[in-house]
Amino acid sequence: MIAHNCRIGKHNIICSQVGIAGSTTTGDYVVMAGQVGIKDHVHIGEGAVLGAMAGVISDIPAKSQ
C-alpha cells in the first residue's frame, strides 16, 4: 500500500505487503523486502536496502543495508 503524497524514485523494488505512509519519499534503486512498514514523512536514501519486516521510523541514509 502506498499512501497519499508519496514520491517513489526510479527503479525501486517493492515486494509484497509493504506499507508506505503518507508524504514519504524514496531515492532511486531502493529495495523494500516483504512486509516492510514505513512511517509518514520519512526519506529513504538512494540505493538503500530494507530487509523483510523492517519498521522504518526515521530517515535512512543512501546505500544503507
Order of alpha helices (4+ residues) and beta strands (2+ residues): beta-beta-beta-beta-beta-beta-beta-beta
